Amino acid sequence: MLLAIGLFLLLYVGVLLAGFVLLRKGKRTLGRILLSVCLLLLLLPVSFLGISIAGLLVQMMLGVAADRYVAILTGMAVLLACLFLCLLWGILKKKKVYVPLCAAGALLLIALGGNAAYDIYQRSIPVIDESGSLLYTYAPYGKDSKVYIPDEAPDITFTKDIPRMDGATALYPIYSSFARMVYPREVLDKERYDVYTDEYLRCTKTPQAYQNLAEGEADVIFAAAPSEEQMEYAESLGVEFELTPIGKEAFVFFVNAKNPLEEITVEQIQQIYSGEITRWDELGVSGLGDIRAFQRSAGSGSQSTLEKLMDGKALMEAPKEDVVDMMAGIIEKTADYKNYKNAIGFSFRFYSAEMIKNRQIRLLRVDGTAPSAENIENGSYPLASEFYAVTRSDASENTKKLVEWIQGKQGQDIIEGTGYTPLK
């Protein structure tokens, strides 16, 4: 490899010197050709290096996959090389080449402009995810925090051996309120409270929370029931989970507000997510084409709930997106819900209706029943299920006392006051 590079450099320098010598001897045409070739060979690697850097910058600044930009810029480099040769030919032959040059320039502008317009359109479509970007608005002592604060004094407080809380994004408003109620202020009222890494109150999302509980990094987590994989991982560590129901929540499905569909059946949901129903006209909705059925990341609370809802039917492959990573190249991950007109997605009621309050989506009635608090409480909404305070079988005494308090009147009042449905 090094030998080949060395020989190329020697040849390059030789051609460059030959070009200068020919110019000095009056053989201008041949000399210019050689120097032009040397310039072209120098510009190409520089252009491709610039393209790679530009692609990474596009990814970092715009948050879009850079592959389309890299493809367009690569085409530009090739086209510029052709234009360079065309211009050189025109000079040598004394021909006018302005028309092809202008046409090529117009094509480049159209390609870049169209690509930029497409990305602007994509960024204009609302994205609904469970990344936790709203969590700081429910921090226990955050400025203008929305966390529910009861008027009465707590029945218990913890000053030592404080249980470490973790859990699902959608349930963070509840356990943030629990912590605000019974934990010392100095534990939570920190100048730089970090909702993702705090020792006593953090939200790492359902998959990581179950792992933290299994590995002893958390004492109690708040989440939907664990997946089979999460149970198996705990068993591999010799850990047994104890699930204590503390409230109810509705599993909801939603579509773009411009989609005329207002209700769906459980059977239709299963058929959509198994790939049996693929077009909106099969549900009586015309003009929307194929259904974009989004899913959540494996192990998340909502994805585990969907898997249980499928009742043994295999899930179809989820929509994917390419994420450019500086170290690892292109990485595929489950795409977050994008509110296309032909999209359908799912989450939990409080998160979708209260935490996001997105007027551009419509929650669907399921089997004719709306996911209202009243229907969750009376059991008529078919996809209402319990959520849990999950502990280890070897939980500390204070952790057990905390769970008992949550089951009692004050804990249930907090669940209701936050906006969820209590058990009692």
C-alpha positions as CSV (number, residue, x, y, z in Angstrom):
1,M,0.0,0.0,0.0
2,L,2.7,2.4,1.0
3,L,4.7,1.5,-2.1
4,A,1.7,2.2,-4.4
5,I,1.2,5.6,-2.7
6,G,4.9,6.4,-3.1
7,L,4.9,5.5,-6.8
8,F,1.7,7.6,-7.4
9,L,3.3,10.6,-5.7
10,L,6.5,10.2,-7.8
11,L,4.4,10.0,-10.9
12,Y,2.3,13.0,-9.9
13,V,5.4,15.1,-9.2
14,G,6.9,14.0,-12.5
15,V,3.8,15.0,-14.5
16,L,3.6,18.3,-12.6
17,L,7.3,19.1,-13.4
18,A,6.8,18.0,-17.0
19,G,3.9,20.5,-17.3
20,F,6.0,23.4,-16.1
21,V,8.9,22.4,-18.4
22,L,6.6,22.3,-21.4
23,L,5.2,25.7,-20.6
24,R,8.7,27.2,-20.3
25,K,9.6,25.7,-23.7
26,G,6.6,27.3,-25.4
27,K,4.5,24.1,-25.7
28,R,1.6,25.8,-23.9
29,T,-1.3,23.5,-25.0
30,L,0.3,20.3,-23.8
31,G,1.7,21.9,-20.7
32,R,-1.7,23.2,-19.7
33,I,-3.3,19.8,-20.2
34,L,-0.7,18.2,-17.9
35,L,-1.1,20.9,-15.2
36,S,-4.9,20.7,-15.5
37,V,-4.8,16.9,-15.0
38,C,-2.6,17.4,-11.9
39,L,-5.0,20.0,-10.6
40,L,-8.0,17.7,-11.1
41,L,-6.2,14.8,-9.3
42,L,-5.5,17.2,-6.4
43,L,-9.1,18.5,-6.2
44,L,-10.8,15.1,-6.2
45,P,-9.5,13.7,-2.9
46,V,-10.0,17.2,-1.3
47,S,-13.6,17.3,-2.6
48,F,-14.4,13.8,-1.2
49,L,-12.9,14.7,2.2
50,G,-15.0,17.9,2.2
51,I,-18.1,15.8,1.3
52,S,-17.5,13.4,4.3
53,I,-17.1,16.3,6.7
54,A,-20.1,18.1,5.3
55,G,-22.2,14.9,5.7
56,L,-21.2,14.6,9.4
57,L,-22.0,18.3,9.9
58,V,-25.4,17.8,8.3
59,Q,-26.1,14.9,10.7
60,M,-25.0,16.8,13.8
61,M,-26.7,20.2,13.0
62,L,-29.9,19.1,11.3
63,G,-30.5,15.8,13.0
64,V,-31.2,14.0,9.7
65,A,-29.5,11.1,8.1
66,A,-26.6,12.3,6.1
67,D,-26.6,9.6,3.5
68,R,-28.8,11.5,1.0
69,Y,-26.6,14.6,1.4
70,V,-23.5,12.5,0.9
71,A,-24.9,11.0,-2.2
72,I,-25.8,14.4,-3.7
73,L,-22.5,15.9,-2.8
74,T,-20.7,12.9,-4.2
75,G,-22.7,13.4,-7.4
76,M,-21.7,17.1,-7.3
77,A,-18.0,16.2,-7.1
78,V,-18.3,13.9,-10.1
79,L,-20.3,16.4,-12.0
80,L,-17.8,19.2,-11.2
81,A,-15.0,17.0,-12.4
82,C,-16.8,16.4,-15.7
83,L,-17.5,20.1,-15.9
84,F,-13.8,20.8,-15.4
85,L,-12.9,18.5,-18.2
86,C,-15.7,20.0,-20.4
87,L,-14.4,23.5,-19.7
88,L,-10.8,22.4,-20.5
89,W,-12.0,20.9,-23.7
90,G,-13.8,24.1,-24.6
91,I,-10.8,26.2,-24.0
92,L,-8.5,24.0,-26.0
93,K,-11.0,23.7,-28.9
94,K,-12.2,27.3,-28.5
95,K,-15.8,26.1,-28.1
96,K,-18.5,27.8,-26.1
97,V,-19.6,25.5,-23.2
98,Y,-21.8,28.0,-21.2
99,V,-25.1,26.2,-21.9
100,P,-24.1,22.8,-20.5
101,L,-22.4,24.5,-17.6
102,C,-25.5,26.5,-16.7
103,A,-27.7,23.4,-17.1
104,A,-25.5,21.4,-14.8
105,G,-25.5,24.2,-12.3
106,A,-29.3,24.3,-12.4
107,L,-29.5,20.5,-11.8
108,L,-27.2,20.8,-8.8
109,L,-29.4,23.6,-7.3
110,I,-32.6,21.7,-7.9
111,A,-31.1,18.5,-6.2
112,L,-29.9,20.4,-3.2
113,G,-33.0,22.6,-2.9
114,G,-35.3,19.6,-3.2
115,N,-33.4,17.7,-0.6
116,A,-33.4,20.6,1.8
117,A,-37.2,21.1,1.2
118,Y,-37.8,17.4,2.0
119,D,-35.9,17.6,5.3
120,I,-37.8,20.8,6.3
121,Y,-41.0,19.0,5.6
122,Q,-39.9,15.9,7.6
123,R,-38.9,18.2,10.6
124,S,-42.3,19.9,10.5
125,I,-44.1,16.6,11.2
126,P,-44.6,16.2,15.0
127,V,-42.7,13.3,16.6
128,I,-44.1,11.6,19.6
129,D,-41.6,9.6,21.6
130,E,-41.0,8.6,25.2
131,S,-37.4,10.0,25.4
132,G,-38.2,11.9,28.6
133,S,-37.7,15.4,27.3
134,L,-40.7,16.5,29.4
135,L,-39.6,15.0,32.6
136,Y,-37.9,18.1,34.1
137,T,-41.3,19.8,34.1
138,Y,-42.3,17.2,36.7
139,A,-39.1,17.4,38.8
140,P,-39.9,17.4,42.5
141,Y,-38.5,20.9,43.2
142,G,-38.1,22.2,39.6
143,K,-39.0,25.8,38.8
144,D,-42.7,25.9,37.9
145,S,-42.9,22.1,38.4
146,K,-46.2,20.4,37.5
147,V,-45.6,17.7,40.1
148,Y,-48.7,17.1,42.3
149,I,-48.2,18.4,45.9
150,P,-50.8,17.2,48.5
151,D,-51.9,19.7,51.1
152,E,-51.7,17.3,54.1
153,A,-48.5,16.2,55.8
154,P,-47.2,12.7,55.0
155,D,-47.9,9.8,57.3
156,I,-44.3,8.6,56.9
157,T,-41.0,10.2,56.0
158,F,-37.5,8.7,55.3
159,T,-34.3,10.2,56.6
160,K,-32.0,7.2,56.3
161,D,-31.9,4.0,54.3
162,I,-33.9,6.0,51.6
163,P,-35.2,3.7,48.9
164,R,-33.9,4.5,45.4
165,M,-36.7,5.0,42.9
166,D,-36.6,4.4,39.2
167,G,-39.1,3.6,36.5
168,A,-41.0,4.3,33.3
169,T,-41.1,7.7,31.6
170,A,-44.9,7.8,31.6
171,L,-45.1,7.2,35.4
172,Y,-42.4,9.6,36.5
173,P,-44.9,12.3,37.5
174,I,-46.3,9.8,40.1
175,Y,-43.1,8.7,41.7
176,S,-41.7,12.2,41.6
177,S,-44.7,13.3,43.7
178,F,-44.1,10.3,46.1
179,A,-40.5,11.4,46.6
180,R,-41.5,15.0,47.1
181,M,-43.9,13.9,49.8
182,V,-41.8,11.5,51.9
183,Y,-38.1,12.3,51.1
184,P,-36.0,15.0,52.8
185,R,-35.9,18.1,50.8
186,E,-32.1,18.3,50.8
187,V,-32.0,14.9,49.1
188,L,-34.0,16.2,46.0
189,D,-33.7,20.0,46.1
190,K,-30.3,20.1,44.5
191,E,-28.9,22.9,42.3
192,R,-28.2,20.4,39.6
193,Y,-30.8,17.7,40.0
194,D,-30.4,15.2,37.1
195,V,-33.6,13.3,36.4
196,Y,-31.6,10.5,34.6
197,T,-28.8,9.9,37.1
198,D,-29.9,11.0,40.6
199,E,-29.2,8.5,43.3
200,Y,-32.7,8.5,44.9
201,L,-35.1,9.6,42.2
202,R,-34.3,8.9,38.5
203,C,-36.0,7.8,35.4
204,T,-33.9,5.5,33.2
205,K,-37.1,4.2,31.3
206,T,-38.6,0.7,31.7
207,P,-35.8,-1.5,30.2
208,Q,-33.0,0.0,32.1
209,A,-35.1,0.4,35.3
210,Y,-35.8,-3.4,35.3
211,Q,-32.1,-4.0,34.8
212,N,-31.1,-1.6,37.6
213,L,-33.6,-3.4,40.0
214,A,-32.2,-6.8,39.0
215,E,-28.6,-5.7,39.6
216,G,-29.4,-3.9,42.9
217,E,-28.9,-0.4,41.5
218,A,-32.6,0.5,42.4
219,D,-34.8,-0.5,45.3
220,V,-38.3,0.1,43.8
221,I,-39.3,0.9,40.2
222,F,-42.7,2.0,38.8
223,A,-43.6,0.4,35.5
224,A,-45.9,-1.9,33.6
225,A,-45.4,-5.7,34.1
226,P,-42.0,-6.9,32.9
227,S,-41.4,-8.7,29.6
228,E,-40.3,-12.3,29.5
229,E,-36.8,-11.3,28.7
230,Q,-36.6,-9.0,31.8
231,M,-38.0,-11.8,34.0
232,E,-35.4,-14.2,32.6
233,Y,-32.6,-11.8,33.2
234,A,-33.6,-11.4,36.8
235,E,-33.8,-15.2,37.2
236,S,-30.3,-15.5,35.8
237,L,-29.1,-13.3,38.6
238,G,-31.0,-15.3,41.2
239,V,-33.4,-12.3,41.7
240,E,-37.2,-12.6,42.1
241,F,-39.4,-9.6,41.4
242,E,-42.5,-8.7,43.5
243,L,-45.2,-6.8,41.6
244,T,-47.5,-4.7,43.7
245,P,-50.4,-3.1,41.8
246,I,-50.8,0.6,42.7
247,G,-53.0,2.1,39.9
248,K,-54.6,1.6,36.5
249,E,-53.8,3.2,33.2
250,A,-55.1,2.9,29.7
251,F,-53.1,1.6,26.8
252,V,-54.2,3.9,23.9
253,F,-53.9,4.0,20.1
254,F,-53.8,7.3,18.2
255,V,-53.8,8.6,14.6
256,N,-53.3,11.9,12.9
257,A,-56.2,14.3,13.8
258,K,-57.0,14.6,10.0
259,N,-57.6,10.8,9.8
260,P,-61.4,10.4,9.9
261,L,-61.1,7.1,11.9
262,E,-62.5,7.4,15.4
263,E,-62.6,3.9,16.7
264,I,-60.9,0.5,16.2
265,T,-61.4,-3.0,17.6
266,V,-58.8,-5.1,19.4
267,E,-58.9,-7.6,16.5
268,Q,-58.1,-4.9,14.0
269,I,-55.2,-3.7,16.1
270,Q,-53.9,-7.3,16.1
271,Q,-54.3,-7.5,12.4
272,I,-52.5,-4.2,11.8
273,Y,-49.5,-5.1,13.9
274,S,-49.3,-8.6,12.6
275,G,-49.3,-7.3,9.0
276,E,-52.7,-8.8,8.0
277,I,-54.2,-5.3,7.5
278,T,-51.8,-3.0,5.6
279,R,-54.0,-0.3,4.0
280,W,-56.4,2.2,5.5
281,D,-59.1,1.4,3.0
282,E,-59.4,-2.0,4.7
283,L,-60.7,-0.1,7.7
284,G,-63.0,2.0,5.6
285,V,-60.7,5.0,5.3
286,S,-60.0,6.1,1.7
287,G,-57.2,8.2,0.4
288,L,-54.5,7.5,3.0
289,G,-52.8,4.5,1.3
290,D,-50.6,2.2,3.3
291,I,-50.7,2.2,7.2
292,R,-47.5,3.3,8.9
293,A,-47.8,1.3,12.1
294,F,-45.1,2.6,14.5
295,Q,-43.7,0.6,17.4
296,R,-41.6,1.3,20.5
297,S,-38.2,0.0,21.4
298,A,-37.9,-3.6,22.6
299,G,-38.4,-3.9,26.4
300,S,-40.2,-0.5,26.8
301,G,-43.4,-0.6,28.8
302,S,-45.7,0.2,25.9
303,Q,-44.0,-2.3,23.6
304,S,-44.3,-5.1,26.2
305,T,-48.0,-4.2,26.5
306,L,-48.4,-4.4,22.8
307,E,-46.8,-7.8,22.7
308,K,-49.2,-9.0,25.4
309,L,-52.1,-7.5,23.4
310,M,-51.1,-9.5,20.3
311,D,-52.1,-12.7,22.2
312,G,-49.5,-14.9,20.5
313,K,-49.6,-13.3,17.0
314,A,-46.2,-12.4,15.7
315,L,-45.5,-8.7,15.4
316,M,-44.5,-7.4,12.0
317,E,-41.2,-5.6,11.6
318,A,-41.2,-2.1,13.0
319,P,-40.4,1.0,10.9
320,K,-36.7,1.7,11.2
321,E,-34.6,4.8,10.9
322,D,-30.9,5.1,10.2
323,V,-28.8,7.0,12.8
324,V,-25.4,8.0,11.7
325,D,-22.9,7.4,14.6
326,M,-19.4,9.0,14.5
327,M,-17.7,5.8,15.6
328,A,-20.0,3.0,14.3
329,G,-21.4,4.3,11.0
330,I,-25.1,3.6,10.3
331,I,-27.1,2.2,13.2
332,E,-30.7,1.1,12.7
333,K,-33.2,1.7,15.5
334,T,-36.9,1.5,15.9
335,A,-38.3,4.8,14.6
336,D,-40.2,7.1,16.9
337,Y,-43.8,7.8,16.0
338,K,-44.1,10.5,13.3
339,N,-47.5,12.0,12.9
340,Y,-47.9,11.3,9.2
341,K,-51.5,11.4,7.9
342,N,-51.3,7.6,7.4
343,A,-49.7,6.8,10.8
344,I,-50.9,4.9,13.8
345,G,-49.1,4.7,17.1
346,F,-49.6,3.8,20.8
347,S,-48.7,4.9,24.3
348,F,-50.3,5.3,27.7
349,R,-53.2,7.7,28.2
350,F,-51.7,10.1,30.6
351,Y,-48.4,10.5,28.7
352,S,-50.1,11.0,25.3
353,A,-53.1,13.2,26.6
354,E,-51.6,15.1,29.5
355,M,-47.8,15.2,29.3
356,I,-47.8,15.9,25.5
357,K,-51.2,17.4,25.0
358,N,-50.7,17.1,21.2
359,R,-53.8,18.5,19.4
360,Q,-52.6,16.9,16.2
361,I,-53.4,13.4,17.2
362,R,-56.7,11.7,18.1
363,L,-57.1,8.9,20.7
364,L,-59.2,6.1,19.2
365,R,-62.1,4.4,20.9
366,V,-61.4,0.7,21.3
367,D,-64.3,-1.7,20.9
368,G,-66.6,1.3,21.0
369,T,-65.2,2.7,24.4
370,A,-63.1,5.8,24.8
371,P,-60.0,5.8,27.1
372,S,-61.5,8.2,29.7
373,A,-60.6,8.2,33.4
374,E,-64.2,7.1,34.1
375,N,-64.1,4.2,31.7
376,I,-60.7,3.1,33.1
377,E,-62.1,3.2,36.6
378,N,-65.3,1.2,35.8
379,G,-63.4,-1.3,33.7
380,S,-65.3,-0.7,30.5
381,Y,-62.3,0.4,28.5
382,P,-60.8,-3.0,27.3
383,L,-57.1,-2.0,27.3
384,A,-56.9,-0.7,30.9
385,S,-54.3,-2.5,33.0
386,E,-52.6,-2.1,36.3
387,F,-49.2,-0.6,36.8
388,Y,-46.9,-1.6,39.5
389,A,-44.4,-0.8,42.2
390,V,-41.8,-3.5,41.5
391,T,-39.4,-4.6,44.2
392,R,-37.1,-7.5,44.8
393,S,-38.1,-10.3,47.1
394,D,-35.2,-9.3,49.4
395,A,-36.3,-5.6,49.6
396,S,-35.3,-3.5,52.6
397,E,-37.8,-2.7,55.4
398,N,-38.0,0.9,54.3
399,T,-38.8,-0.1,50.7
400,K,-41.6,-2.3,52.0
401,K,-42.9,0.6,54.1
402,L,-42.8,2.9,51.1
403,V,-44.9,0.4,49.0
404,E,-47.4,-0.1,51.8
405,W,-47.8,3.7,52.1
406,I,-48.4,4.0,48.3
407,Q,-51.1,1.4,48.6
408,G,-52.7,3.4,51.4
409,K,-54.9,6.5,51.2
410,Q,-52.2,9.1,50.8
411,G,-50.4,7.2,48.0
412,Q,-53.6,6.5,46.2
413,D,-54.6,10.2,46.5
414,I,-51.4,11.2,44.8
415,I,-52.0,8.8,41.9
416,E,-55.5,10.3,41.5
417,G,-54.3,13.9,42.0
418,T,-51.5,13.4,39.4
419,G,-54.1,12.3,36.8
420,Y,-54.0,8.5,36.8
421,T,-56.6,6.1,38.1
422,P,-56.1,4.7,41.6
423,L,-57.0,1.2,42.6
424,K,-59.4,2.4,45.3
